[in-house]
């Protein structure tokens, strides 16, 4: 029996190298979050306060719900660019119903139904176009639906103005308070995350999402219906987008077409920063949570530092591109190792 000079239990440099890239790939999103928090805390020590943390989490709740649906889409190899339009239309429909005296549970249900219906339309059109456009047909469909839904919502607004919400029941159920755990929307988001985690990790539908995103043809051969899976993934994304729009309406106490402008960009960025692959087959709900908190910390930190809005956009875009590039690089190195 022979042993190496470094001892029987020592790891070779090659093994250490492989382990490093795998760990870096798995925890890259958490690394970005910790770096951002550390940078802002160093520049302005009082930035890391209970108030700023509470604000960051609460502002991230609607994005977290929408990004969860986007994570499903990306894992399945699709993308939903219509989420901002769906959120705006759902909030507008709900606010108009509330202003006309409809009970708030019915108004919320109608808003969610709008998202469900549009999600089903996205899914049906994507499945139909997939035969002719096998690469990202959802990109084409949802880009058009984004414009349509925002136009419809804008046309529904009286005098093109936001529709104020003055319903005390809705304010109690969807209003935000200074306490994180005392805010109902926080518990709604936790419920969405728990359900999404169960679906992705414990259900046949979750296995189908990963299989279709990895290789749709192979998934068909082992019994998964790729087109049906894409349909239901986009349907779920539409429903969660509507719910995110309702949560945003609860935060600002108004519904209007632009309540979620550019939300699709933040949702995609959050999912990818959290480790979801742009081209399918990989991603987790917990990773998306980290990605959402990273974007939230970035936005809150720039506001605390008093950065001008133009610079906020430039810095945010640059850091998001950098994070995605680094994430793709570490993911590739981890796969190669």
N, C-alpha and C positions, 0 to 999 in steps of 0.2 A: 504494500500500500504506500502510495506517495502523496506528499502534500506540497503545496506551493510555498514559496518563501514568505508570502504574506500571511500565511496561516490558513487553516481550513475554512474559517468563516468569513474571510475577507472577500469583498466584492471587487470584481475586475473593473478597470476604467470603462470598458465598453458597457457593462451592466449599469454602472452608475450613470453614464451618459444617457442610456435609454430611460432609466427611471426619472432623470431630471426632466426630459422633454415630456414624458407622460404626465408628470405632476404639474409641470408648467401649463400643459394643455388643459388639464382638468380644472385647475384653479386660477386660470388667467383672469376671468371676470372678477373674482374676489380680489386678486392682486391690483387690478385697475381701481377698484373701489377704495382699497386701503391707501393706495398712493394718492388718490384725489383728496381723501379726508386728511391725510398727513400733510399734503401741500397747503391746503386751505387753513388747517390748524396752525401751521408754521407761520404763514403770512399774516394771519389774523387770529391769534389765540382764542379770542372770545367767540369765534365763529362756531366752534363745536359746543353749542349749548343745547339744553333740552328743547328750547323753543325752535331752534333751527332744525333739529332732528325731527321734531314733531311735524313741522311744516313740510320738510322733505318727504316724509312718509305719506302724509295726507295728500300732497300734490301728486304723488306717484300712484295713488290707488286707481284712478281711472285708466292710466296708462298700463298698469299691471294687468287689469282685466282684459284690455284690448290686446296687449302683447302676448297674453296666454293663447288667445285665438290665433294670433299670427305665428306663434311657435308651432301649433298644430299644422298650419299651412306649410311652413318652411320644412318641417320634418317630412311632410308628405311630398315635397318637391314642388310645391305651389307657392303663390304669394297673393295676398289680398290687399290691393291698393285702394279699395273702396271704403276702408274702415272709417276714415274721417268724414266722408259723405254720409255713411250710414249713421254714425254717431250724431251728426248735425241734424239729419232728417228725423231720427227717433226723438231727439230732445225737442225739436220744434213741434212734432205731432203731439207729444205728451204735454208740452206747455200750452198749446192751443186747447187741448181737451180740458186741462185744469182750469184755464181761464173761462171756459164755457160752463163750468160747474160740474164736470164729470168727477166722480169720486176718484181719489188719487190711485187706489189699487188698479182700477179699470184703466186709467190714463197710462200708468206705467206698463200695464199689460199690452196696451195698444202700441206703445213705443217699442216694446220687445218683439211684438208681432211683426212690426215693420222690418226690424233687423232680421228676424227669422225668414221672412218672405224674400227679402233682397238676397240674403245668403243662399237661399234655395235657388234663386234665379242665377246667381253667380255659379253655383255648383252645376246646375243643369246646362248652362251655356258652356262651361269649361269642359264638362264631360262630352258634350256634342262636338266641340271644336278640337278636342284632343286627338281625334282620328286624323284630322288634317294638319294640326299644329301640335305635334307631340312635345315640343319644348316650350314650357311655360305658357300654355294657352290662357291660364288665369290672369297673367299679366295683361293681356289684351282685353279680356272681358272686364276685369275690375277697374282698369284705368278708365274705360268708358263709363262704367257704372258710377265711379267717383264723381265725374262731371255731371251726370244726370241727377244723382241724388242731391248734390249741393245746389243745383239749379232749381229742383223741385222745392227743396226746403226754403230757399231764398224767396221763391214765388209765393210760398204759403205765408210768409211773415207779413203782417199788416204794416204798410208803409216802409217795408224793408228794415224794420227795427226788431231788436230782440224781444221775445215774448216773456215778460216778467212773470214769475211764479210767486203767488201769495197764499198758497194753500198750506195751512198750519200742519195738516196731517203729513203731507209730502215733506215739509221742512223738518218735521220730527223724525221721519223715517230715512231721509236721504241728506239731511243737513250735516255739516261738519262742525265738530266742537273742538275745544282746545285739548281735549284728552284723546289720545290715540285709541285706547281700549274702550272709551265711552262713545266712540263714533260708530254708528251702525254700518256705514260703507266699508269700514275696516273689516268687519266681520263678514260682510258680503264677499269681499275680495278673498278672504281666507277660505270661505266655502267654495268659491270658484277654483282656487288653487288646489284645494283638497280633492275636488271632483276631477280636475284635469290630471293631477298626479295619479289618481287611481286609474283613470282611463288609459293613460299612456303606459303605465307600468304593470297593470293587473288585468287588463281586458283584452279580448281578441281584437277589438277595434284598434286598440293601441298598437298591438303587434302588426296589424295590417298597415297602419300609418307608417311605421318604421320600414316595413318590408317594401311598400310601394315607393317610398322616398328613396330607398337604397337601389332598387331595381324593379321597375314596374312589371317587366316581362317575367322575371323570375317569380315575383309575387303572384302573378296570374297562374303560373305553373303549380304553385303549392296551394292553390285554392282561394286566394284573396282576390276580390273583385276590385281592380284598380280604379275604374271609373266611379263605382259606387262609393269607394273610400274618399276620393277627391270631392265628390258631391257633398258628403256629410261633413267633411272637414271645413269646406267653405261655408256650409250652412251654420256650423258652430261658430265660425269666425264672425259671420254676420250678426248672430245673436249676441255674442260677447261685445261686438262693436256697439250695438245698440245699448247694451247695458252700460258700457263705458260712457256713452253719450249722456245717459240718464244720470250717472254719477257726477259727470261734469256739470250738468244742469243743476244738480243738487248743491254743488260747490258754489256756483255763481248765482243760483236762484233765478235762472233764466234759460230759455231754450232758443237757439238760433242756429243758422246754417253753418256758421264758422266757429262753433263752440270747440271743435276739435281740429282746427286747421293744422296740417302737416303732422297729424298724429300717426299716419302710416309710416312716415320716415322714422319717428322715434320708436315705434313698435318694432320695426325691422331691426333698427340699430340695437335696441335693448336685447332682442332675442339673439342676435349674432354675437354681441359682446358677451352674453351669457353662455356661449358655446354652441348655439344652434348653427348647423351648416346651411349655407345659402342654397345649396343644390340638393338638399334632402338627405334623409337617413340618419340624422343625428341631432340631438337636442334634448333638453330636460326643462321641466317647469321651474325647478329650483335655480337652474342657471339663469333663466329669464328673470327671476326675482332679483338676482344679483345685478343683472344688466339694467333693470329698471331703476334700482337704487343708485347705480353708478351714474346714470343720466340725471337722476334727481339730485344727487350730491353735486354734480357739475353745475346744474342750473342754479341751485340754491347758493353754492359757493360764489359763482360769478355775480349774483345779485348782492350778496353780502359785501363783496369787494367793491361794489359800486361801478362795475364795468358797464360801459355804454352798450346799448342794445346792438349796435352794428358789430362791435367787437365780440359781444356774446355769441352772435351767430357764427362769426368767423372762427373763434376759438372752439366752439362746440363742434362745428363741422370738421375742423382739423383733428381734434382729439378723437372724434368718433371714427374717422378714416384711419387714424393711427392705431386705434384699438382693434379695429377689424383686421387691418393688415398684420399686426402682430399676432392676433388670434389665429389667422389663417396660416401664418408661418409656423407657429408652435404646433398647430394641428397637423400640418404636413410633416414636420420633423418627428412628431410622435407616431404618426402612421408609418413612416419610413423605418423607425426604430423597432 
